[in-house]
Each structure stands twice: as structure tokens, then as C-alpha cells.
Amino acid sequence: MRMRRIPWAADYLTTSPSRVHAPEQNKGNWNSSKNGKLHLEIGCGKGGYSAVMAALYPQDTFVAVERNESAAGLAAKKFDEAGVSNLSLVYGDGADLSQWFAPGELDIIHLNFSDPWPKKRNAKRRLSAPGFLEQYKTVLADNGQVIMKTDNQALFEYSLPVFAHAGFMLEEVSVDFRREDHPEDPLTEYEEKFVQAGNPIYRAIWQKG
Ligand SMILES: C[S@@+](CC[C@H](N)C(=O)[O-])C[C@H]1O[C@@H](n2cnc3c(N)ncnc32)[C@H](O)[C@@H]1O
């Protein structure tokens, strides 16, 4: 599904209070709450998941990253309108995340319906490719987690051994996550469409080993 161009997105992103313009300046200082967890969603799309999560878990801090300008503009608007103070947007590429977060700073990384990049020559771009996992290991705390949801069986089957090889421990796995209710975990925009179409949702939680 190609994102339609949002003409006001570029202008909106220049003034949005939710957007962090220089994320590297927050390195080591993202989490202002001592008791809460620091979450990062990579590829947040229109931002619905992080917006609902931030409201559900007000003690935690949420950072959402999106590199598509139109999607980032929509997410920024959603975050500004959400009326929560524990949520910010980085308009940028998740490949740069070790410039923005200090080693061990993050508690949870969310990968929701990441682009599958089915062609082998594009495999490095998958958010579960070995190059990304090395960065996740650096920025995650010792007991930090990566939580992935996808409708794409091929991406899920690709990811399982890649995480294992990188030393992550598989904590939970489901091949039909929405068969039961999960009020603790909101549906993303993509997920809503797949669930309505009756597609199973694959989900895994890995812990940094
Ligand atoms: C298929 S969409 C899913 C959007 C949202 N997570 C959802 O479930 O509704 C994938 C999103 O990830 C973004 N994306 C892909 N690779 C990225 C990267 N390396 N850094 C930041 N965003 C990325 C794309 O621009 C796109 O908006």
C-alpha cells in the first residue's frame, strides 16, 4: 500500500511540538520518568499505535520514528492532538538510531507491520535484518525487548532465525495473536485492515540475551 502524498506534511513537521528536530541532542536523556519504560516504535506510519500506547501507559515514554514525510506529518498531527506529554516523533530513518539513543537506553522496540522487502537484494532494508539487530542490541537495556507484529508470514519466518543468530531469546510467539482479545496492545492502522480481512497476525517478543 503506497502512502498518498499529504501536501501540508512538510510545513506541519517544521512547527509540530511533538517533533524532535535534533534527536541526537536527547541521547541518554529521553526518559524523564524514573519508574517508566522507554519505548521506540520504528516505522510508526500514521502514528495510531504509539498515540494509543502513550495514553494507555502514561508512566512510560514513547518515541516513534517515521521516514516517510507524509506519514510523519500525519503522525505529528495525531500526537499533537492526543494531548499526552509522553510521546514524541522523530522524522528520520531508523537506521540512524544509535546516533539518537545511548547504549542500553531503550526498554522496548516495537516493529509493527514493517515493510517486508521481499526481494533478496533488498533484504538489508528489513527492520529485522542483522545490521538493524546489532543496533538494537546496543541501544537496548540488558533485559530489553523487541516486539514484532506482522501479517507477512515470509517476513516472520525470515526474522525468527535472524534474531536467534543475533543472540536474542524468543520469549513469546503467536501465529494468530488477535484470536484472543488483547486490550493491552492497540491495533495499528495496518493491523485494523488485516484483521478486518480475516488475516492472522504473527507476533513475537524477543529479549536481549
Ligand atoms: C507498512 S507501514 C506500517 C505502518 C504502521 N506501523 C502500521 O502498522 O500501521 C511501514 C512504515 O514503516 C516506515 N519505515 C520503513 N522503514 C523505515 C525506516 N528504516 N525508518 C523509519 N521508518 C521506516 C515506512 O515509511 C512506513 O510508513
The ligand as an SDF file (V2000), in Angstrom:
LIG
                    3D

 27 29  0  0  0  0  0  0  0  0999 V2000
    3.7520   -0.9390    6.2210 C   0  0  0  0  0  0  0  0  0  0  0  0
    3.9000    0.5860    7.0430 S   0  0  0  0  0  0  0  0  0  0  0  0
    3.2600    0.2320    8.6700 C   0  0  0  0  0  0  0  0  0  0  0  0
    2.8780    1.4740    9.4230 C   0  0  0  0  0  0  0  0  0  0  0  0
    2.4140    1.2500   10.8730 C   0  0  0  0  0  0  0  0  0  0  0  0
    3.4520    0.6650   11.6830 N   0  0  0  0  0  0  0  0  0  0  0  0
    1.1740    0.3850   10.9390 C   0  0  0  0  0  0  0  0  0  0  0  0
    1.2770   -0.7630   11.3540 O   0  0  0  0  0  0  0  0  0  0  0  0
    0.0970    0.8850   10.5790 O   0  0  0  0  0  0  0  0  0  0  0  0
    5.6430    0.6530    7.3420 C   0  0  0  0  0  0  0  0  0  0  0  0
    6.1200    2.0460    7.6960 C   0  0  0  0  0  0  0  0  0  0  0  0
    7.4750    1.9630    8.0940 O   0  0  0  0  0  0  0  0  0  0  0  0
    8.1760    3.0710    7.5700 C   0  0  0  0  0  0  0  0  0  0  0  0
    9.6040    2.6790    7.5130 N   0  0  0  0  0  0  0  0  0  0  0  0
   10.1350    1.6620    6.8040 C   0  0  0  0  0  0  0  0  0  0  0  0
   11.4580    1.5770    7.0100 N   0  0  0  0  0  0  0  0  0  0  0  0
   11.7670    2.5840    7.8870 C   0  0  0  0  0  0  0  0  0  0  0  0
   12.9760    3.0220    8.4840 C   0  0  0  0  0  0  0  0  0  0  0  0
   14.1410    2.4210    8.2140 N   0  0  0  0  0  0  0  0  0  0  0  0
   12.9340    4.0790    9.3290 N   0  0  0  0  0  0  0  0  0  0  0  0
   11.7570    4.7020    9.5870 C   0  0  0  0  0  0  0  0  0  0  0  0
   10.5770    4.3330    9.0430 N   0  0  0  0  0  0  0  0  0  0  0  0
   10.5750    3.2820    8.2120 C   0  0  0  0  0  0  0  0  0  0  0  0
    7.5430    3.3050    6.2090 C   0  0  0  0  0  0  0  0  0  0  0  0
    7.7650    4.6230    5.7330 O   0  0  0  0  0  0  0  0  0  0  0  0
    6.0700    3.0340    6.5220 C   0  0  0  0  0  0  0  0  0  0  0  0
    5.3940    4.2000    6.9410 O   0  0  0  0  0  0  0  0  0  0  0  0
  1  2  1  0
  2  3  1  0
  2 10  1  0
  3  4  1  0
  4  5  1  0
  5  6  1  0
  5  7  1  0
  7  8  2  0
  7  9  1  0
 10 11  1  0
 11 12  1  0
 11 26  1  0
 12 13  1  0
 13 14  1  0
 13 24  1  0
 14 15  1  0
 14 23  1  0
 15 16  2  0
 16 17  1  0
 17 18  1  0
 17 23  2  0
 18 19  1  0
 18 20  2  0
 20 21  1  0
 21 22  2  0
 22 23  1  0
 24 25  1  0
 24 26  1  0
 26 27  1  0
M  CHG  2   2   1   9  -1
M  END
$$$$
